Amino acid sequence: MAKVIITQVRSAINRPKRQKETIKALGIKKLNVPVEHEATPQIMGMVNKVTHLVKVEQK
């Protein structure tokens, strides 16, 4: 399975609670700190919900 590197580039302040929880579920704790996940449909679905807050790179 392919890997993706997810980096939060915009703040989650003043965002809906669901988006904040999605960022937390992806394992992102700070801005500009990359997290690596496998590109499963579940992970990609979460990324699609917060695309305006994160940057995604294929590995």
Secondary structure, DSSP 8 states (H G I E B T S, - for coil): --EEEEEE-S--TTS-HHHHHHHHHTT--STT--EEEE--HHHHHHHHHTTTTEEEEE-
